[in-house]
Amino acid sequence: MQLQQPKRPARQHSQLPLINIVFLMLIFFLLAGTIAPAYELNVSPPSSQQKASDNRHGSTVYVSKDGQVSFRDGLMEVTDLGSTVALRSPRAPDNLRIAADQETDGQLLIDVVAQLRGAGVKRVYLVTRQGEP
């Protein structure tokens, strides 16, 4: 006489390991990634009716409303900006952004652009925020 082997129930695959991995990846990317770089100085860019500016232009020069200028975490005078850009960049960058406060004096911005042009920068972009002027 042959005895019947008891039938094993079909094994159900658990979704728990997949959920654990997805949540661990989510936590990792939230901690490791940055949504947007913080400004080096207290700067409130002017508003624009066009779409918001993008971050593809490389380094940024920050100009505060009280005349402080910062490039790559270093505060300096406007007259030193051109030489600092030339020293801190192995070759003259083609594009640079200027994040200036909306209350910055226009002559100061003209001086900043002149210093950057003297350092060999070909294009200068002004950082704006999207909104009503």
Sequence and secondary structure as in RCSB ss.txt:
>XXXX:A:sequence
MQLQQPKRPARQHSQLPLINIVFLMLIFFLLAGTIAPAYELNVSPPSSQQKASDNRHGSTVYVSKDGQVSFRDGL
MEVTDLGSTVALRSPRAPDNLRIAADQETDGQLLIDVVAQLRGAGVKRVYLVTRQGEP
>XXXX:A:secstr
              SHHHHHHHHHHHHHHHHH  SS   SS     EESS    S S  EEEE TTS EEESS E
E GGGHHHHHHHHSSS  SEEEEEE TT  HHHHHHHHHHHHHTT  EEEE  EES  
